Amino acid sequence: MDLIARGRTNAEIARDLVISEFTVKNHVNRIFAKLAVATRGAAIARWLRTDDPPPPPTDP
Protein backbone atom coordinates (compact mmCIF):
# COMPACT_ATOMS: atom_id res chain seq x y z
CA MET A 1 0.00 0.00 0.00
CA ASP A 2 2.90 2.31 0.66
CA LEU A 3 4.07 2.02 -2.95
CA ILE A 4 0.54 2.65 -4.21
CA ALA A 5 0.31 5.74 -1.99
CA ARG A 6 3.62 6.94 -3.45
CA GLY A 7 2.00 6.92 -6.88
CA ARG A 8 3.81 3.89 -8.27
CA THR A 9 2.21 2.01 -11.15
CA ASN A 10 1.75 -1.75 -11.11
CA ALA A 11 4.69 -2.08 -13.51
CA GLU A 12 6.94 0.03 -11.28
CA ILE A 13 5.93 -1.93 -8.18
CA ALA A 14 6.59 -5.21 -10.00
CA ARG A 15 10.04 -4.00 -11.05
CA ASP A 16 10.90 -2.77 -7.53
CA LEU A 17 9.78 -6.00 -5.85
CA VAL A 18 11.07 -8.30 -8.63
CA ILE A 19 7.68 -9.97 -9.11
CA SER A 20 5.34 -10.12 -12.08
CA GLU A 21 2.94 -7.32 -12.87
CA PHE A 22 0.15 -9.93 -12.72
CA THR A 23 1.09 -10.70 -9.10
CA VAL A 24 1.04 -7.00 -8.24
CA LYS A 25 -2.40 -6.65 -9.85
CA ASN A 26 -3.68 -9.55 -7.74
CA HIS A 27 -2.32 -7.99 -4.56
CA VAL A 28 -3.77 -4.58 -5.44
CA ASN A 29 -7.19 -6.14 -6.10
CA ARG A 30 -7.06 -7.92 -2.73
CA ILE A 31 -6.17 -4.63 -1.02
CA PHE A 32 -9.11 -2.93 -2.75
CA ALA A 33 -11.44 -5.72 -1.61
CA LYS A 34 -10.24 -5.55 2.00
CA LEU A 35 -10.59 -1.76 2.06
CA ALA A 36 -13.92 -1.96 0.21
CA VAL A 37 -12.84 0.52 -2.49
CA ALA A 38 -12.69 0.53 -6.28
CA THR A 39 -9.91 3.01 -7.08
CA ARG A 40 -6.34 3.75 -6.07
CA GLY A 41 -7.36 7.18 -4.80
CA ALA A 42 -10.07 5.73 -2.58
CA ALA A 43 -7.65 3.08 -1.29
CA ILE A 44 -5.10 5.75 -0.41
CA ALA A 45 -7.73 7.87 1.35
CA ARG A 46 -9.01 4.88 3.32
CA TRP A 47 -5.47 3.75 4.18
CA LEU A 48 -4.50 7.23 5.36
CA ARG A 49 -7.91 7.57 7.08
CA THR A 50 -8.62 10.83 5.26
CA ASP A 51 -12.03 9.52 4.24
CA ASP A 52 -13.29 9.56 7.84
CA PRO A 53 -15.89 12.22 8.58
CA PRO A 54 -14.64 15.12 10.68
CA PRO A 55 -15.19 14.80 14.44
CA PRO A 56 -18.25 16.54 15.87
CA PRO A 57 -17.65 19.93 17.49
CA THR A 58 -17.01 19.84 21.20
CA ASP A 59 -18.81 22.04 23.69
CA PRO A 60 -16.46 24.16 25.85
Predicted model as a PDB file, atoms N, CA, C, CB and O in Angstrom, pLDDT in the B-factor column:
MODEL        1                                                                  
ATOM      1  N   MET A   1       0.827  -1.183   0.000  1.00 92.00           N  
ATOM      2  CA  MET A   1       0.000   0.000   0.000  1.00 92.00           C  
ATOM      3  C   MET A   1       0.872   1.248   0.000  1.00 92.00           C  
ATOM      4  CB  MET A   1      -0.941  -0.002   1.202  1.00 92.00           C  
ATOM      5  O   MET A   1       0.503   2.271  -0.576  1.00 92.00           O  
ATOM      6  N   ASP A   2       2.001   1.161   0.633  1.00 92.00           N  
ATOM      7  CA  ASP A   2       2.901   2.314   0.656  1.00 92.00           C  
ATOM      8  C   ASP A   2       3.338   2.705  -0.751  1.00 92.00           C  
ATOM      9  CB  ASP A   2       4.127   2.014   1.519  1.00 92.00           C  
ATOM     10  O   ASP A   2       3.391   3.891  -1.080  1.00 92.00           O  
ATOM     11  N   LEU A   3       3.648   1.717  -1.578  1.00 95.00           N  
ATOM     12  CA  LEU A   3       4.067   2.017  -2.950  1.00 95.00           C  
ATOM     13  C   LEU A   3       2.914   2.589  -3.767  1.00 95.00           C  
ATOM     14  CB  LEU A   3       4.613   0.758  -3.629  1.00 95.00           C  
ATOM     15  O   LEU A   3       3.123   3.471  -4.601  1.00 95.00           O  
ATOM     16  N   ILE A   4       1.709   2.097  -3.536  1.00 94.00           N  
ATOM     17  CA  ILE A   4       0.537   2.650  -4.214  1.00 94.00           C  
ATOM     18  C   ILE A   4       0.359   4.104  -3.798  1.00 94.00           C  
ATOM     19  CB  ILE A   4      -0.742   1.824  -3.888  1.00 94.00           C  
ATOM     20  O   ILE A   4       0.115   4.969  -4.639  1.00 94.00           O  
ATOM     21  N   ALA A   5       0.480   4.372  -2.504  1.00 92.00           N  
ATOM     22  CA  ALA A   5       0.311   5.736  -1.991  1.00 92.00           C  
ATOM     23  C   ALA A   5       1.389   6.674  -2.519  1.00 92.00           C  
ATOM     24  CB  ALA A   5       0.332   5.732  -0.465  1.00 92.00           C  
ATOM     25  O   ALA A   5       1.175   7.883  -2.601  1.00 92.00           O  
ATOM     26  N   ARG A   6       2.536   6.126  -2.876  1.00 94.00           N  
ATOM     27  CA  ARG A   6       3.616   6.944  -3.448  1.00 94.00           C  
ATOM     28  C   ARG A   6       3.424   7.185  -4.935  1.00 94.00           C  
ATOM     29  CB  ARG A   6       4.962   6.279  -3.213  1.00 94.00           C  
ATOM     30  O   ARG A   6       4.257   7.822  -5.580  1.00 94.00           O  
ATOM     31  N   GLY A   7       2.319   6.671  -5.481  1.00 93.00           N  
ATOM     32  CA  GLY A   7       1.997   6.924  -6.879  1.00 93.00           C  
ATOM     33  C   GLY A   7       2.638   5.967  -7.870  1.00 93.00           C  
ATOM     34  O   GLY A   7       2.651   6.236  -9.071  1.00 93.00           O  
ATOM     35  N   ARG A   8       3.169   4.854  -7.382  1.00 95.00           N  
ATOM     36  CA  ARG A   8       3.805   3.891  -8.269  1.00 95.00           C  
ATOM     37  C   ARG A   8       2.762   3.128  -9.074  1.00 95.00           C  
ATOM     38  CB  ARG A   8       4.673   2.918  -7.469  1.00 95.00           C  
ATOM     39  O   ARG A   8       1.685   2.819  -8.565  1.00 95.00           O  
ATOM     40  N   THR A   9       3.075   2.829 -10.310  1.00 96.00           N  
ATOM     41  CA  THR A   9       2.209   2.008 -11.155  1.00 96.00           C  
ATOM     42  C   THR A   9       2.451   0.541 -10.823  1.00 96.00           C  
ATOM     43  CB  THR A   9       2.467   2.286 -12.670  1.00 96.00           C  
ATOM     44  O   THR A   9       3.417   0.197 -10.143  1.00 96.00           O  
ATOM     45  N   ASN A  10       1.562  -0.317 -11.310  1.00 97.00           N  
ATOM     46  CA  ASN A  10       1.755  -1.751 -11.105  1.00 97.00           C  
ATOM     47  C   ASN A  10       3.088  -2.206 -11.698  1.00 97.00           C  
ATOM     48  CB  ASN A  10       0.594  -2.545 -11.732  1.00 97.00           C  
ATOM     49  O   ASN A  10       3.794  -3.015 -11.096  1.00 97.00           O  
ATOM     50  N   ALA A  11       3.429  -1.690 -12.866  1.00 97.00           N  
ATOM     51  CA  ALA A  11       4.688  -2.075 -13.514  1.00 97.00           C  
ATOM     52  C   ALA A  11       5.886  -1.641 -12.665  1.00 97.00           C  
ATOM     53  CB  ALA A  11       4.783  -1.454 -14.928  1.00 97.00           C  
ATOM     54  O   ALA A  11       6.845  -2.399 -12.517  1.00 97.00           O  
ATOM     55  N   GLU A  12       5.838  -0.451 -12.117  1.00 97.00           N  
ATOM     56  CA  GLU A  12       6.943   0.032 -11.275  1.00 97.00           C  
ATOM     57  C   GLU A  12       7.060  -0.797  -9.999  1.00 97.00           C  
ATOM     58  CB  GLU A  12       6.741   1.519 -10.921  1.00 97.00           C  
ATOM     59  O   GLU A  12       8.162  -1.140  -9.571  1.00 97.00           O  
ATOM     60  N   ILE A  13       5.921  -1.114  -9.398  1.00 97.00           N  
ATOM     61  CA  ILE A  13       5.926  -1.933  -8.184  1.00 97.00           C  
ATOM     62  C   ILE A  13       6.509  -3.308  -8.498  1.00 97.00           C  
ATOM     63  CB  ILE A  13       4.492  -2.068  -7.600  1.00 97.00           C  
ATOM     64  O   ILE A  13       7.327  -3.824  -7.737  1.00 97.00           O  
ATOM     65  N   ALA A  14       6.093  -3.897  -9.605  1.00 97.00           N  
ATOM     66  CA  ALA A  14       6.595  -5.212 -10.000  1.00 97.00           C  
ATOM     67  C   ALA A  14       8.114  -5.176 -10.185  1.00 97.00           C  
ATOM     68  CB  ALA A  14       5.907  -5.683 -11.301  1.00 97.00           C  
ATOM     69  O   ALA A  14       8.823  -6.079  -9.740  1.00 97.00           O  
ATOM     70  N   ARG A  15       8.601  -4.135 -10.837  1.00 97.00           N  
ATOM     71  CA  ARG A  15      10.043  -3.997 -11.049  1.00 97.00           C  
ATOM     72  C   ARG A  15      10.777  -3.860  -9.722  1.00 97.00           C  
ATOM     73  CB  ARG A  15      10.342  -2.786 -11.944  1.00 97.00           C  
ATOM     74  O   ARG A  15      11.793  -4.519  -9.500  1.00 97.00           O  
ATOM     75  N   ASP A  16      10.259  -2.999  -8.829  1.00 96.00           N  
ATOM     76  CA  ASP A  16      10.902  -2.769  -7.525  1.00 96.00           C  
ATOM     77  C   ASP A  16      10.942  -4.032  -6.669  1.00 96.00           C  
ATOM     78  CB  ASP A  16      10.171  -1.667  -6.769  1.00 96.00           C  
ATOM     79  O   ASP A  16      11.933  -4.286  -5.984  1.00 96.00           O  
ATOM     80  N   LEU A  17       9.874  -4.819  -6.704  1.00 96.00           N  
ATOM     81  CA  LEU A  17       9.776  -5.999  -5.853  1.00 96.00           C  
ATOM     82  C   LEU A  17      10.226  -7.284  -6.549  1.00 96.00           C  
ATOM     83  CB  LEU A  17       8.362  -6.158  -5.376  1.00 96.00           C  
ATOM     84  O   LEU A  17      10.220  -8.359  -5.950  1.00 96.00           O  
ATOM     85  N   VAL A  18      10.615  -7.162  -7.814  1.00 97.00           N  
ATOM     86  CA  VAL A  18      11.068  -8.296  -8.628  1.00 97.00           C  
ATOM     87  C   VAL A  18      10.016  -9.415  -8.617  1.00 97.00           C  
ATOM     88  CB  VAL A  18      12.431  -8.832  -8.104  1.00 97.00           C  
ATOM     89  O   VAL A  18      10.311 -10.574  -8.327  1.00 97.00           O  
ATOM     90  N   ILE A  19       8.787  -9.022  -8.944  1.00 97.00           N  
ATOM     91  CA  ILE A  19       7.676  -9.965  -9.108  1.00 97.00           C  
ATOM     92  C   ILE A  19       6.953  -9.579 -10.387  1.00 97.00           C  
ATOM     93  CB  ILE A  19       6.696  -9.950  -7.862  1.00 97.00           C  
ATOM     94  O   ILE A  19       7.223  -8.525 -10.963  1.00 97.00           O  
ATOM     95  N   SER A  20       6.036 -10.427 -10.833  1.00 97.00           N  
ATOM     96  CA  SER A  20       5.337 -10.119 -12.080  1.00 97.00           C  
ATOM     97  C   SER A  20       4.278  -9.043 -11.852  1.00 97.00           C  
ATOM     98  CB  SER A  20       4.690 -11.390 -12.663  1.00 97.00           C  
ATOM     99  O   SER A  20       3.759  -8.864 -10.750  1.00 97.00           O  
ATOM    100  N   GLU A  21       3.984  -8.343 -12.928  1.00 97.00           N  
ATOM    101  CA  GLU A  21       2.938  -7.324 -12.866  1.00 97.00           C  
ATOM    102  C   GLU A  21       1.586  -7.974 -12.554  1.00 97.00           C  
ATOM    103  CB  GLU A  21       2.866  -6.536 -14.199  1.00 97.00           C  
ATOM    104  O   GLU A  21       0.744  -7.364 -11.895  1.00 97.00           O  
ATOM    105  N   PHE A  22       1.377  -9.191 -13.019  1.00 98.00           N  
ATOM    106  CA  PHE A  22       0.147  -9.927 -12.723  1.00 98.00           C  
ATOM    107  C   PHE A  22       0.007 -10.155 -11.215  1.00 98.00           C  
ATOM    108  CB  PHE A  22       0.133 -11.279 -13.472  1.00 98.00           C  
ATOM    109  O   PHE A  22      -1.086 -10.021 -10.665  1.00 98.00           O  
ATOM    110  N   THR A  23       1.102 -10.495 -10.556  1.00 98.00           N  
ATOM    111  CA  THR A  23       1.088 -10.705  -9.103  1.00 98.00           C  
ATOM    112  C   THR A  23       0.755  -9.400  -8.388  1.00 98.00           C  
ATOM    113  CB  THR A  23       2.452 -11.253  -8.611  1.00 98.00           C  
ATOM    114  O   THR A  23      -0.028  -9.391  -7.438  1.00 98.00           O  
ATOM    115  N   VAL A  24       1.342  -8.312  -8.838  1.00 98.00           N  
ATOM    116  CA  VAL A  24       1.038  -6.999  -8.242  1.00 98.00           C  
ATOM    117  C   VAL A  24      -0.447  -6.701  -8.401  1.00 98.00           C  
ATOM    118  CB  VAL A  24       1.893  -5.871  -8.901  1.00 98.00           C  
ATOM    119  O   VAL A  24      -1.104  -6.277  -7.450  1.00 98.00           O  
ATOM    120  N   LYS A  25      -0.975  -6.921  -9.600  1.00 97.00           N  
ATOM    121  CA  LYS A  25      -2.398  -6.653  -9.851  1.00 97.00           C  
ATOM    122  C   LYS A  25      -3.270  -7.465  -8.901  1.00 97.00           C  
ATOM    123  CB  LYS A  25      -2.764  -6.977 -11.315  1.00 97.00           C  
ATOM    124  O   LYS A  25      -4.255  -6.950  -8.371  1.00 97.00           O  
ATOM    125  N   ASN A  26      -2.916  -8.730  -8.682  1.00 97.00           N  
ATOM    126  CA  ASN A  26      -3.682  -9.549  -7.741  1.00 97.00           C  
ATOM    127  C   ASN A  26      -3.630  -8.978  -6.328  1.00 97.00           C  
ATOM    128  CB  ASN A  26      -3.158 -10.982  -7.741  1.00 97.00           C  
ATOM    129  O   ASN A  26      -4.651  -8.915  -5.643  1.00 97.00           O  
ATOM    130  N   HIS A  27      -2.462  -8.569  -5.899  1.00 96.00           N  
ATOM    131  CA  HIS A  27      -2.319  -7.990  -4.557  1.00 96.00           C  
ATOM    132  C   HIS A  27      -3.112  -6.683  -4.434  1.00 96.00           C  
ATOM    133  CB  HIS A  27      -0.829  -7.738  -4.237  1.00 96.00           C  
ATOM    134  O   HIS A  27      -3.779  -6.446  -3.427  1.00 96.00           O  
ATOM    135  N   VAL A  28      -3.033  -5.852  -5.453  1.00 96.00           N  
ATOM    136  CA  VAL A  28      -3.774  -4.584  -5.445  1.00 96.00           C  
ATOM    137  C   VAL A  28      -5.277  -4.858  -5.369  1.00 96.00           C  
ATOM    138  CB  VAL A  28      -3.440  -3.742  -6.710  1.00 96.00           C  
ATOM    139  O   VAL A  28      -5.986  -4.201  -4.606  1.00 96.00           O  
ATOM    140  N   ASN A  29      -5.761  -5.806  -6.140  1.00 96.00           N  
ATOM    141  CA  ASN A  29      -7.189  -6.142  -6.099  1.00 96.00           C  
ATOM    142  C   ASN A  29      -7.605  -6.659  -4.728  1.00 96.00           C  
ATOM    143  CB  ASN A  29      -7.519  -7.183  -7.165  1.00 96.00           C  
ATOM    144  O   ASN A  29      -8.699  -6.351  -4.258  1.00 96.00           O  
ATOM    145  N   ARG A  30      -6.749  -7.437  -4.087  1.00 95.00           N  
ATOM    146  CA  ARG A  30      -7.059  -7.924  -2.730  1.00 95.00           C  
ATOM    147  C   ARG A  30      -7.093  -6.766  -1.732  1.00 95.00           C  
ATOM    148  CB  ARG A  30      -6.017  -8.979  -2.280  1.00 95.00           C  
ATOM    149  O   ARG A  30      -7.945  -6.734  -0.844  1.00 95.00           O  
ATOM    150  N   ILE A  31      -6.172  -5.822  -1.880  1.00 93.00           N  
ATOM    151  CA  ILE A  31      -6.165  -4.631  -1.021  1.00 93.00           C  
ATOM    152  C   ILE A  31      -7.464  -3.858  -1.215  1.00 93.00           C  
ATOM    153  CB  ILE A  31      -4.938  -3.723  -1.333  1.00 93.00           C  
ATOM    154  O   ILE A  31      -8.097  -3.454  -0.239  1.00 93.00           O  
ATOM    155  N   PHE A  32      -7.867  -3.647  -2.468  1.00 93.00           N  
ATOM    156  CA  PHE A  32      -9.111  -2.934  -2.751  1.00 93.00           C  
ATOM    157  C   PHE A  32     -10.295  -3.637  -2.109  1.00 93.00           C  
ATOM    158  CB  PHE A  32      -9.328  -2.808  -4.261  1.00 93.00           C  
ATOM    159  O   PHE A  32     -11.170  -2.983  -1.542  1.00 93.00           O  
ATOM    160  N   ALA A  33     -10.333  -4.956  -2.190  1.00 92.00           N  
ATOM    161  CA  ALA A  33     -11.440  -5.719  -1.605  1.00 92.00           C  
ATOM    162  C   ALA A  33     -11.452  -5.570  -0.085  1.00 92.00           C  
ATOM    163  CB  ALA A  33     -11.336  -7.209  -1.994  1.00 92.00           C  
ATOM    164  O   ALA A  33     -12.513  -5.374   0.508  1.00 92.00           O  
ATOM    165  N   LYS A  34     -10.297  -5.662   0.542  1.00 91.00           N  
ATOM    166  CA  LYS A  34     -10.239  -5.546   2.002  1.00 91.00           C  
ATOM    167  C   LYS A  34     -10.610  -4.146   2.481  1.00 91.00           C  
ATOM    168  CB  LYS A  34      -8.847  -5.905   2.501  1.00 91.00           C  
ATOM    169  O   LYS A  34     -11.206  -3.983   3.545  1.00 91.00           O  
ATOM    170  N   LEU A  35     -10.254  -3.140   1.689  1.00 89.00           N  
ATOM    171  CA  LEU A  35     -10.587  -1.763   2.060  1.00 89.00           C  
ATOM    172  C   LEU A  35     -11.965  -1.346   1.547  1.00 89.00           C  
ATOM    173  CB  LEU A  35      -9.530  -0.809   1.524  1.00 89.00           C  
ATOM    174  O   LEU A  35     -12.435  -0.248   1.844  1.00 89.00           O  
ATOM    175  N   ALA A  36     -12.601  -2.213   0.788  1.00 89.00           N  
ATOM    176  CA  ALA A  36     -13.924  -1.957   0.211  1.00 89.00           C  
ATOM    177  C   ALA A  36     -13.917  -0.688  -0.651  1.00 89.00           C  
ATOM    178  CB  ALA A  36     -14.978  -1.832   1.330  1.00 89.00           C  
ATOM    179  O   ALA A  36     -14.750   0.201  -0.474  1.00 89.00           O  
ATOM    180  N   VAL A  37     -12.966  -0.622  -1.580  1.00 92.00           N  
ATOM    181  CA  VAL A  37     -12.837   0.516  -2.487  1.00 92.00           C  
ATOM    182  C   VAL A  37     -12.671   0.007  -3.913  1.00 92.00           C  
ATOM    183  CB  VAL A  37     -11.638   1.420  -2.082  1.00 92.00           C  
ATOM    184  O   VAL A  37     -12.435  -1.181  -4.137  1.00 92.00           O  
ATOM    185  N   ALA A  38     -12.797   0.917  -4.874  1.00 93.00           N  
ATOM    186  CA  ALA A  38     -12.691   0.527  -6.280  1.00 93.00           C  
ATOM    187  C   ALA A  38     -11.559   1.245  -7.017  1.00 93.00           C  
ATOM    188  CB  ALA A  38     -13.999   0.801  -6.982  1.00 93.00           C  
ATOM    189  O   ALA A  38     -11.240   0.889  -8.152  1.00 93.00           O  
ATOM    190  N   THR A  39     -10.952   2.245  -6.388  1.00 93.00           N  
ATOM    191  CA  THR A  39      -9.911   3.008  -7.075  1.00 93.00           C  
ATOM    192  C   THR A  39      -8.688   3.176  -6.180  1.00 93.00           C  
ATOM    193  CB  THR A  39     -10.447   4.384  -7.508  1.00 93.00           C  
ATOM    194  O   THR A  39      -8.752   3.019  -4.960  1.00 93.00           O  
ATOM    195  N   ARG A  40      -7.576   3.499  -6.827  1.00 94.00           N  
ATOM    196  CA  ARG A  40      -6.344   3.746  -6.073  1.00 94.00           C  
ATOM    197  C   ARG A  40      -6.514   4.939  -5.139  1.00 94.00           C  
ATOM    198  CB  ARG A  40      -5.161   3.987  -7.031  1.00 94.00           C  
ATOM    199  O   ARG A  40      -6.076   4.901  -3.989  1.00 94.00           O  
ATOM    200  N   GLY A  41      -7.147   5.992  -5.630  1.00 92.00           N  
ATOM    201  CA  GLY A  41      -7.357   7.183  -4.804  1.00 92.00           C  
ATOM    202  C   GLY A  41      -8.174   6.884  -3.555  1.00 92.00           C  
ATOM    203  O   GLY A  41      -7.849   7.351  -2.464  1.00 92.00           O  
ATOM    204  N   ALA A  42      -9.236   6.103  -3.721  1.00 91.00           N  
ATOM    205  CA  ALA A  42     -10.067   5.730  -2.583  1.00 91.00           C  
ATOM    206  C   ALA A  42      -9.296   4.843  -1.611  1.00 91.00           C  
ATOM    207  CB  ALA A  42     -11.333   5.016  -3.059  1.00 91.00           C  
ATOM    208  O   ALA A  42      -9.457   4.960  -0.396  1.00 91.00           O  
ATOM    209  N   ALA A  43      -8.456   3.953  -2.146  1.00 91.00           N  
ATOM    210  CA  ALA A  43      -7.647   3.082  -1.288  1.00 91.00           C  
ATOM    211  C   ALA A  43      -6.668   3.912  -0.467  1.00 91.00           C  
ATOM    212  CB  ALA A  43      -6.886   2.036  -2.133  1.00 91.00           C  
ATOM    213  O   ALA A  43      -6.483   3.669   0.725  1.00 91.00           O  
ATOM    214  N   ILE A  44      -6.046   4.889  -1.110  1.00 91.00           N  
ATOM    215  CA  ILE A  44      -5.096   5.753  -0.405  1.00 91.00           C  
ATOM    216  C   ILE A  44      -5.815   6.539   0.685  1.00 91.00           C  
ATOM    217  CB  ILE A  44      -4.395   6.718  -1.390  1.00 91.00           C  
ATOM    218  O   ILE A  44      -5.329   6.625   1.812  1.00 91.00           O  
ATOM    219  N   ALA A  45      -6.965   7.108   0.355  1.00 90.00           N  
ATOM    220  CA  ALA A  45      -7.731   7.872   1.348  1.00 90.00           C  
ATOM    221  C   ALA A  45      -8.134   6.993   2.529  1.00 90.00           C  
ATOM    222  CB  ALA A  45      -8.984   8.488   0.702  1.00 90.00           C  
ATOM    223  O   ALA A  45      -8.020   7.411   3.682  1.00 90.00           O  
ATOM    224  N   ARG A  46      -8.600   5.789   2.253  1.00 89.00           N  
ATOM    225  CA  ARG A  46      -9.008   4.876   3.323  1.00 89.00           C  
ATOM    226  C   ARG A  46      -7.804   4.475   4.160  1.00 89.00           C  
ATOM    227  CB  ARG A  46      -9.695   3.624   2.743  1.00 89.00           C  
ATOM    228  O   ARG A  46      -7.885   4.434   5.388  1.00 89.00           O  
ATOM    229  N   TRP A  47      -6.685   4.179   3.500  1.00 88.00           N  
ATOM    230  CA  TRP A  47      -5.466   3.747   4.181  1.00 88.00           C  
ATOM    231  C   TRP A  47      -4.921   4.859   5.081  1.00 88.00           C  
ATOM    232  CB  TRP A  47      -4.401   3.324   3.154  1.00 88.00           C  
ATOM    233  O   TRP A  47      -4.459   4.605   6.194  1.00 88.00           O  
ATOM    234  N   LEU A  48      -4.985   6.083   4.582  1.00 86.00           N  
ATOM    235  CA  LEU A  48      -4.501   7.225   5.361  1.00 86.00           C  
ATOM    236  C   LEU A  48      -5.564   7.775   6.303  1.00 86.00           C  
ATOM    237  CB  LEU A  48      -4.028   8.325   4.432  1.00 86.00           C  
ATOM    238  O   LEU A  48      -5.310   8.707   7.066  1.00 86.00           O  
ATOM    239  N   ARG A  49      -6.768   7.183   6.239  1.00 81.00           N  
ATOM    240  CA  ARG A  49      -7.905   7.568   7.079  1.00 81.00           C  
ATOM    241  C   ARG A  49      -8.372   8.990   6.803  1.00 81.00           C  
ATOM    242  CB  ARG A  49      -7.542   7.429   8.542  1.00 81.00           C  
ATOM    243  O   ARG A  49      -8.935   9.630   7.690  1.00 81.00           O  
ATOM    244  N   THR A  50      -8.152   9.494   5.604  1.00 72.00           N  
ATOM    245  CA  THR A  50      -8.621  10.828   5.259  1.00 72.00           C  
ATOM    246  C   THR A  50     -10.060  10.802   4.774  1.00 72.00           C  
ATOM    247  CB  THR A  50      -7.729  11.442   4.199  1.00 72.00           C  
ATOM    248  O   THR A  50     -10.643  11.850   4.498  1.00 72.00           O  
ATOM    249  N   ASP A  51     -10.638   9.603   4.670  1.00 64.00           N  
ATOM    250  CA  ASP A  51     -12.027   9.525   4.241  1.00 64.00           C  
ATOM    251  C   ASP A  51     -12.978   9.502   5.436  1.00 64.00           C  
ATOM    252  CB  ASP A  51     -12.241   8.287   3.377  1.00 64.00           C  
ATOM    253  O   ASP A  51     -14.195   9.458   5.255  1.00 64.00           O  
ATOM    254  N   ASP A  52     -12.435   9.532   6.656  1.00 63.00           N  
ATOM    255  CA  ASP A  52     -13.287   9.562   7.844  1.00 63.00           C  
ATOM    256  C   ASP A  52     -13.992  10.912   7.928  1.00 63.00           C  
ATOM    257  CB  ASP A  52     -12.458   9.295   9.130  1.00 63.00           C  
ATOM    258  O   ASP A  52     -13.411  11.934   7.564  1.00 63.00           O  
ATOM    259  N   PRO A  53     -15.224  10.928   8.399  1.00 60.00           N  
ATOM    260  CA  PRO A  53     -15.891  12.217   8.577  1.00 60.00           C  
ATOM    261  C   PRO A  53     -15.203  13.006   9.683  1.00 60.00           C  
ATOM    262  CB  PRO A  53     -17.391  12.021   8.903  1.00 60.00           C  
ATOM    263  O   PRO A  53     -14.609  12.413  10.584  1.00 60.00           O  
ATOM    264  N   PRO A  54     -15.274  14.324   9.630  1.00 56.00           N  
ATOM    265  CA  PRO A  54     -14.639  15.123  10.681  1.00 56.00           C  
ATOM    266  C   PRO A  54     -15.319  14.869  12.019  1.00 56.00           C  
ATOM    267  CB  PRO A  54     -14.691  16.625  10.332  1.00 56.00           C  
ATOM    268  O   PRO A  54     -16.504  14.537  12.055  1.00 56.00           O  
ATOM    269  N   PRO A  55     -14.585  15.020  13.123  1.00 61.00           N  
ATOM    270  CA  PRO A  55     -15.188  14.797  14.437  1.00 61.00           C  
ATOM    271  C   PRO A  55     -16.234  15.859  14.732  1.00 61.00           C  
ATOM    272  CB  PRO A  55     -14.114  14.792  15.534  1.00 61.00           C  
ATOM    273  O   PRO A  55     -16.131  16.979  14.231  1.00 61.00           O  
ATOM    274  N   PRO A  56     -17.237  15.531  15.533  1.00 65.00           N  
ATOM    275  CA  PRO A  56     -18.253  16.537  15.871  1.00 65.00           C  
ATOM    276  C   PRO A  56     -17.637  17.632  16.725  1.00 65.00           C  
ATOM    277  CB  PRO A  56     -19.448  15.889  16.610  1.00 65.00           C  
ATOM    278  O   PRO A  56     -16.665  17.387  17.439  1.00 65.00           O  
ATOM    279  N   PRO A  57     -18.192  18.842  16.661  1.00 65.00           N  
ATOM    280  CA  PRO A  57     -17.649  19.927  17.486  1.00 65.00           C  
ATOM    281  C   PRO A  57     -17.854  19.611  18.967  1.00 65.00           C  
ATOM    282  CB  PRO A  57     -18.321  21.282  17.124  1.00 65.00           C  
ATOM    283  O   PRO A  57     -18.832  18.979  19.366  1.00 65.00           O  
ATOM    284  N   THR A  58     -16.907  20.068  19.752  1.00 69.00           N  
ATOM    285  CA  THR A  58     -17.011  19.844  21.195  1.00 69.00           C  
ATOM    286  C   THR A  58     -17.527  21.104  21.879  1.00 69.00           C  
ATOM    287  CB  THR A  58     -15.641  19.428  21.789  1.00 69.00           C  
ATOM    288  O   THR A  58     -17.214  22.222  21.471  1.00 69.00           O  
ATOM    289  N   ASP A  59     -18.313  20.906  22.912  1.00 63.00           N  
ATOM    290  CA  ASP A  59     -18.806  22.040  23.692  1.00 63.00           C  
ATOM    291  C   ASP A  59     -17.768  22.422  24.734  1.00 63.00           C  
ATOM    292  CB  ASP A  59     -20.164  21.707  24.367  1.00 63.00           C  
ATOM    293  O   ASP A  59     -17.214  21.553  25.407  1.00 63.00           O  
ATOM    294  N   PRO A  60     -17.497  23.732  24.874  1.00 58.00           N  
ATOM    295  CA  PRO A  60     -16.463  24.157  25.850  1.00 58.00           C  
ATOM    296  C   PRO A  60     -16.908  23.962  27.273  1.00 58.00           C  
ATOM    297  CB  PRO A  60     -16.098  25.615  25.642  1.00 58.00           C  
ATOM    298  O   PRO A  60     -16.160  24.268  28.201  1.00 58.00           O  
TER     299      PRO A  60                                                      
ENDMDL                                                                          
END                                                                             
